[in-house]
Amino acid sequence: MDKKRIILAVTGASGTIYSVILAHELGKMEDVELHLILSDASLKVMELETDFNPDNLTDHADFVYPQNLISAPPASGSWKHDGMIICPCSMASLAAVAQGLGSNLIHRAADVSLKERRKLIMVTRETPLNLIHIRNMETVTLAGGTVMPASPGFYHSPESINDLAAHMAGRILEQLNLPHNLYKRWDQNSRR
């Protein structure tokens, strides 16, 4: 059985908890080959705002690439994959992708995903949004990408920050038609 190749790129936006949960879930799927791209800023933000360390991400990946390895397989359109997630996605990375700037591996792999009509999910993490952010989101959406602001729901009765982050991670996995048990769906939450 061929494995699904999934790219998870982590930028320097706040929200490392989302990428840690995604890496853990994707890493335990036997039919998924996880390709992880870490930006330099993601490692710095992880260090400053969390108790996580890079191993919380890399231990679950089949392949790990630094942002400056522009010769890595995800930079090529001839290298096929089944979807790319940028989570969390900084506004700088959103802008670079929206404008077609392939200055690092994350931006190049996202550009390749769009041009090859492969699934690209950008989990943006910023508030409030200015008009430039909104227009960049529109540009990426018109080009075929999916913009998913990190906005977890509350209908599953979360009891912790981890529950909120798991809900968002589950919604991301659903965009790639990947199964999970990260939260109870709406029809499983009847309070009657």
C-alpha positions as CSV (number, residue, x, y, z in Angstrom):
1,M,0.0,0.0,0.0
2,D,1.3,3.4,-0.9
3,K,1.5,5.9,1.9
4,K,0.0,9.4,1.6
5,R,2.7,12.0,1.7
6,I,1.7,14.9,3.9
7,I,3.8,18.0,4.4
8,L,3.6,19.9,7.8
9,A,5.3,23.2,7.8
10,V,5.7,25.2,11.0
11,T,6.4,28.9,10.9
12,G,7.1,31.5,13.6
13,A,3.5,32.3,14.5
14,S,2.2,31.7,17.9
15,G,0.4,28.4,18.2
16,T,3.0,25.6,18.3
17,I,0.5,23.4,20.2
18,Y,-1.5,22.9,17.0
19,S,1.6,21.7,15.1
20,V,2.6,19.4,17.9
21,I,-0.8,17.7,18.0
22,L,-0.9,17.5,14.2
23,A,2.6,15.9,14.1
24,H,1.6,13.4,16.8
25,E,-1.6,12.4,15.0
26,L,0.0,12.2,11.5
27,G,3.0,10.3,12.9
28,K,0.9,7.5,14.3
29,M,-1.0,7.0,11.0
30,E,0.5,3.9,9.3
31,D,-0.6,5.1,5.9
32,V,1.0,8.5,6.2
33,E,4.5,9.6,5.4
34,L,5.1,12.8,7.3
35,H,7.5,15.5,5.8
36,L,8.2,18.2,8.4
37,I,9.6,21.6,7.5
38,L,10.7,23.9,10.4
39,S,11.4,27.6,10.0
40,D,14.1,29.1,12.1
41,A,11.5,31.4,13.7
42,S,9.3,28.4,14.6
43,L,12.1,27.0,16.8
44,K,12.6,30.4,18.5
45,V,8.9,30.9,19.2
46,M,8.6,27.4,20.5
47,E,11.4,28.1,22.9
48,L,10.0,31.5,24.0
49,E,6.3,30.6,24.5
50,T,6.0,26.9,25.3
51,D,7.6,23.9,27.2
52,F,7.8,22.1,23.9
53,N,11.0,21.3,22.1
54,P,11.8,20.4,18.5
55,D,11.7,16.7,19.4
56,N,7.9,17.0,20.1
57,L,7.6,17.6,16.3
58,T,10.6,15.7,14.8
59,D,10.1,12.5,16.6
60,H,6.8,11.9,14.6
61,A,8.2,12.8,11.2
62,D,9.6,10.5,8.5
63,F,11.6,13.4,7.0
64,V,12.6,16.7,8.5
65,Y,13.9,19.7,6.5
66,P,15.2,23.1,7.6
67,Q,13.6,26.1,5.9
68,N,16.8,26.9,3.9
69,L,17.1,23.5,2.2
70,I,15.6,24.6,-1.1
71,S,16.7,21.4,-2.8
72,A,14.5,19.2,-0.6
73,P,11.8,17.1,-2.4
74,P,8.8,19.3,-1.5
75,A,10.4,22.1,-3.5
76,S,9.7,20.2,-6.8
77,G,6.5,19.9,-8.7
78,S,7.5,16.5,-9.9
79,W,7.6,15.2,-6.3
80,K,4.0,14.3,-5.6
81,H,2.3,14.7,-2.2
82,D,-1.2,14.5,-0.9
83,G,-1.4,17.8,0.9
84,M,0.5,20.5,2.7
85,I,-0.4,22.1,6.0
86,I,1.3,25.3,7.2
87,C,0.5,25.5,10.9
88,P,0.8,27.8,12.5
89,C,1.1,30.2,9.5
90,S,2.6,33.6,10.1
91,M,1.3,36.6,8.3
92,A,4.8,36.9,6.7
93,S,4.5,33.4,5.3
94,L,0.9,34.1,4.1
95,A,2.1,37.2,2.3
96,A,5.1,35.3,0.7
97,V,2.8,32.6,-0.6
98,A,0.1,35.0,-1.8
99,Q,2.7,36.9,-3.7
100,G,4.5,33.9,-5.1
101,L,7.8,34.5,-3.3
102,G,9.7,31.3,-2.9
103,S,12.4,32.6,-0.7
104,N,12.5,29.5,1.6
105,L,11.4,25.9,1.5
106,I,8.0,26.5,3.1
107,H,7.1,29.3,0.7
108,R,8.4,27.3,-2.3
109,A,6.6,24.1,-1.3
110,A,3.4,26.1,-0.9
111,D,3.8,27.7,-4.3
112,V,4.4,24.3,-5.8
113,S,1.2,22.9,-4.1
114,L,-0.8,25.7,-5.6
115,K,0.6,25.5,-9.1
116,E,0.2,21.7,-9.1
117,R,-3.3,22.0,-7.8
118,R,-2.5,20.0,-4.6
119,K,-4.2,20.7,-1.3
120,L,-2.7,23.6,0.7
121,I,-4.1,24.4,4.1
122,M,-2.8,27.6,5.8
123,V,-3.7,27.8,9.5
124,T,-3.2,31.5,10.1
125,R,-2.6,32.8,13.6
126,E,-3.1,36.5,14.0
127,T,-5.6,38.9,15.4
128,P,-6.9,41.5,14.6
129,L,-6.5,41.3,10.9
130,N,-5.6,44.3,8.7
131,L,-6.7,44.7,5.1
132,I,-3.4,43.4,3.8
133,H,-3.9,40.1,5.7
134,I,-7.4,39.8,4.4
135,R,-6.4,40.4,0.8
136,N,-3.5,37.9,1.1
137,M,-6.0,35.3,2.4
138,E,-8.3,36.1,-0.5
139,T,-5.4,35.7,-3.0
140,V,-4.4,32.3,-1.6
141,T,-8.1,31.2,-1.6
142,L,-8.6,32.3,-5.2
143,A,-5.4,30.4,-6.1
144,G,-6.8,27.2,-4.7
145,G,-5.6,27.2,-1.1
146,T,-7.6,26.8,2.1
147,V,-7.2,29.4,4.8
148,M,-8.2,28.2,8.2
149,P,-7.8,30.8,11.0
150,A,-6.9,29.1,14.2
151,S,-10.4,29.4,15.6
152,P,-11.4,26.3,17.6
153,G,-15.0,25.7,18.4
154,F,-16.7,25.2,21.7
155,Y,-19.6,22.8,20.9
156,H,-17.5,19.8,21.9
157,S,-17.4,21.1,25.5
158,P,-13.6,21.6,25.9
159,E,-12.2,21.3,29.3
160,S,-8.6,22.4,28.6
161,I,-6.4,24.3,26.2
162,N,-5.3,21.0,24.8
163,D,-9.0,20.2,24.0
164,L,-9.3,23.5,22.1
165,A,-6.1,22.8,20.2
166,A,-7.1,19.2,19.4
167,H,-10.4,20.4,18.0
168,M,-8.6,22.7,15.6
169,A,-6.1,19.9,14.7
170,G,-9.0,17.6,14.0
171,R,-10.7,20.2,11.7
172,I,-7.4,20.5,9.8
173,L,-7.1,16.7,9.3
174,E,-10.6,16.6,8.0
175,Q,-9.6,18.9,5.2
176,L,-7.3,16.1,4.0
177,N,-9.9,13.4,4.6
178,L,-7.7,11.9,7.3
179,P,-9.5,10.1,10.2
180,H,-9.0,11.1,13.8
181,N,-10.6,10.9,17.2
182,L,-9.5,14.3,18.5
183,Y,-12.9,15.6,19.4
184,K,-16.6,14.6,19.3
185,R,-18.4,15.8,16.2
186,W,-21.6,17.9,16.4
187,D,-24.0,15.0,16.1
188,Q,-22.2,13.3,19.0
189,N,-22.7,16.2,21.4
190,S,-26.4,16.3,21.9
191,R,-27.1,17.8,25.3
192,R,-30.7,16.6,25.4
